[in-house]
Amino acid sequence: MAAGDITVSIRLWSRRQVKVGGRYPVGFATIEVDSIEPITFGDVTSEDVERSGEPDRETLRSRAAHAGPIDDDTMVYRIEFHLVD
């Protein structure tokens, strides 16, 4: 994370947990949220998977499903962010 390689997160939330422009500590680094978009998991792109740091779509689905099961019609949040220097 501290290298800035991960710039997208997919989350299953009942409500937003972060806000655009918000800065959040992650380990020894700080990120700033650039955008938050509600999408279906089926709309997650291969680029999103790559930018999330996961090796494949199913691994991303498993990681995001900590709050419940996710199928392709499940609404999730796509959060785009960058590392703050």
Secondary structure, DSSP 8 states (H G I E B T S, - for coil): -TTS---EEEE--SS-SS-TT-EEEETTEEEEEEEEEEEEGGG--HHHHHHTT-SSHHHHHHHHGGGS---TT-EEEEEEEEEE-
